[in-house]
Amino acid sequence: MAKQRRPAPRSTKARAHPPSARTAREAEAAEPPPPPPPAPAPPRRSTYFEAVAVYERGLEALQRHAYQQAASLLESVLRQYPEEKELHERVRLYLNVCQRQGAQRETAPQSIDERLYAATLAINGGQYDQAIAHLRLVRDEDPDNDHAIYMLAVAHAQRDEHAEAVAHLERAIVLNPENRALARNDPDLEPLRDDEAFRAAVDAPPGFRSDRRRSVKTRSAR
């Protein structure tokens, strides 16, 4: 007896239908419209270029370290061109620089003692350029100030400028021989220890000690 074939089971999955034209139109309608193009930048005011010209003159004065003139020009930008807000931020930045520099000049040391003290603070703070500037002013005013010249040797030694350091040290020793003994054990002159010129400068010349003892005996004999 022949077997009967069973009918194949029908799939229960729904067939995917292509989207209708109506569905596509609805999807397009749901998408947001593209953003509008950016508005063109407003034209520059004529006062803007005038303000920039004054601002640039202020920067030129600042570069020349004419801080009062620079501050006056920059303040005029704020006062005469209040509508130029985007320029004001830069103006205020450089105004602060002028005020800081002007305050430093007002408190700058004037006397020899003040400059020596300022140079000492600068060396202790590692600001050797500033120390050298103070000490040169002292040297110009008092060329035989051995303390200032010795400190110049220290400042140049800390900057690894051996030739300048040794030259100042030799001069300081000539002006005051006690600087020779001071230099031998001065840790601030440590960068010069291996320099032959430095060793020659701090080595006592022949007869130096005996001459000093002889002079002491002579004074005591009197």
For each residue, the residues with C-beta under 8 A, 3 or more apart:
1:
2:
3:
4:
5:
6:
7:
8:
9:
10:
11:
12:
13:
14:
15:
16:
17: 20
18:
19: 23 24
20: 17 23 24
21: 24 25
22: 25 26
23: 19 20 26 27
24: 19 20 21 27 28
25: 21 22 28 29
26: 22 23 29 30
27: 23 24 30 31
28: 24 25 31
29: 25 26
30: 26 27
31: 27 28
32:
33:
34:
35:
36:
37:
38:
39:
40:
41:
42:
43:
44: 48 49
45: 48 83 84
46: 49 50
47: 50 51 81 83 84
48: 44 45 51 52 81 84 87
49: 44 46 52 53
50: 46 47 53 54 81
51: 47 48 54 55 77 80 81 84 87
52: 48 49 55 56 87
53: 49 50 56 57
54: 50 51 57 58 73 76 77 80 81
55: 51 52 58 59 73 74 77 87 90 91
56: 52 53 59 60
57: 53 54 60 61 73
58: 54 55 61 62 69 70 71 73 74 77 91 94
59: 55 56 62 63 70 94
60: 56 57 63 64
61: 57 58 64 66 67 69 70 73
62: 58 59 65 66 67 70 94 97 98
63: 59 60
64: 60 61
65: 62 101
66: 61 62 69 70
67: 61 62 70 71 98 101 102 105
68: 71 72 98 102
69: 58 61 66 72 73
70: 58 59 61 62 66 67 73 74 94 98
71: 58 67 68 74 75 95 98 99 102
72: 68 69 75 76
73: 54 55 57 58 61 69 70 76 77
74: 55 58 70 71 77 78 91 94 95 98
75: 71 72 78 79 95
76: 54 72 73 79 80
77: 51 54 55 58 73 74 80 81 84 87 88 91
78: 74 75 81 82 88 91 92
79: 75 76 82
80: 51 54 76 77
81: 47 48 50 51 54 77 78 84 87
82: 78 79
83: 45 47
84: 45 47 48 51 77 81 87 88
85: 88 89
86: 89
87: 48 51 52 55 77 81 84 90 91
88: 77 78 84 85 91 92
89: 85 86 92 93
90: 55 87 93 94
91: 55 58 74 77 78 87 88 94 95
92: 78 88 89 95 96
93: 89 90 96 97
94: 58 59 62 70 74 90 91 97 98
95: 71 74 75 91 92 98 99
96: 92 93 99 100
97: 62 93 94 100 101
98: 62 67 68 70 71 74 94 95 101 102
99: 71 95 96 102 103
100: 96 97 103 104
101: 65 67 97 98 104 105
102: 67 68 71 98 99 105 106
103: 99 100 106 107
104: 100 101 107 108
105: 67 101 102 108
106: 102 103
107: 103 104
108: 104 105
109: 114 115 117 118 134
110: 114 115
111: 114 115
112: 115 116 138 141 142 145 148
113: 116 117
114: 109 110 111 117 118
115: 109 110 111 112 118 119 134 135 137 138 148
116: 112 113 119 120 134 135 138 147 148 151
117: 109 113 114 120 121
118: 109 114 115 121 122 130 131 134
119: 115 116 122 123 130 131 132 134 135 138 148 151 155
120: 116 117 123 124 131 151
121: 117 118 124 125
122: 118 119 125 127 128 130 131 134
123: 119 120 126 127 128 131 151 154 155 158 188
124: 120 121
125: 121 122
126: 123 158
127: 122 123 130 131
128: 122 123 131 132 155 156 158 159
129: 132 133
130: 118 119 122 127 133 134
131: 118 119 120 122 123 127 128 134 135 151 155
132: 119 128 129 135 136 152 155 156
133: 129 130 136 137
134: 109 115 116 118 119 122 130 131 137 138
135: 115 116 119 131 132 138 139 148 149 151 152 155
136: 132 133 139 140 152
137: 115 133 134 140 141
138: 112 115 116 119 134 135 141 142 145 148
139: 135 136 142 143 145 148 149 152
140: 136 137 143
141: 112 137 138
142: 112 138 139 145 148
143: 139 140
144: 175
145: 112 138 139 142 148 149
146: 149 150 171 172 175 176 179
147: 116 150 151 172
148: 112 115 116 119 135 138 139 142 145 151 152
149: 135 139 145 146 152 153 168 171 172 175
150: 146 147 153 154 168 169 172 179 182 183
151: 116 119 120 123 131 135 147 148 154 155
152: 132 135 136 139 148 149 155 156 164 165 168
153: 149 150 156 157 165 166 168 169 172 183 189
154: 123 150 151 157 158 165 186 188 189
155: 119 123 128 131 132 135 151 152 158 159
156: 128 132 152 153 159 161 162 164 165 168
157: 153 154 160 161 162 165 188 189 190 191 192
158: 123 126 128 154 155 188 191
159: 128 155 156
160: 157 191
161: 156 157 164 165
162: 156 157 165 166 191 192 195 197 198
163: 166 167 197
164: 152 156 161 167 168
165: 152 153 154 156 157 161 162 168 169 189 191 192 198
166: 153 162 163 169 170 192 195 197 198 201
167: 163 164 170 171
168: 149 150 152 153 156 164 165 171 172
169: 150 153 165 166 172 173 179 183 189 192 198 201 202
170: 166 167 173 174 201
171: 146 149 167 168 174 175
172: 146 147 149 150 153 168 169 175 176 179
173: 169 170 176 177 179 180 183 201
174: 170 171 177
175: 144 146 149 171 172 179
176: 146 172 173 179
177: 173 174 180 208
178: 181 182
179: 146 150 169 172 173 175 176 182 183
180: 173 177 183 184 201 202 204
181: 178 184 185
182: 150 178 179 185 186
183: 150 153 169 173 179 180 186 189 198 201 202
184: 180 181 202
185: 181 182
186: 154 182 183 189 190
187: 190
188: 123 154 157 158
189: 153 154 157 165 169 183 186 192 193 198
190: 157 186 187 193
191: 157 158 160 162 165
192: 157 162 165 166 169 189 195 198
193: 189 190 198 199
194:
195: 162 166 192 198 199
196: 199 200
197: 162 163 166 200 201
198: 162 165 166 169 183 189 192 193 195 201 202
199: 193 195 196 202 203
200: 196 197 203
201: 166 169 170 173 180 183 197 198
202: 169 180 183 184 198 199
203: 199 200
204: 180 208 209
205: 208
206:
207: 210 211
208: 177 204 205 211 212
209: 204 212 213
210: 207 213 214
211: 207 208 214 215
212: 208 209 215 216
213: 209 210 216 217
214: 210 211 217 218
215: 211 212 218 219
216: 212 213 219 220
217: 213 214 220 221
218: 214 215 221 222
219: 215 216 222
220: 216 217
221: 217 218
222: 218 219
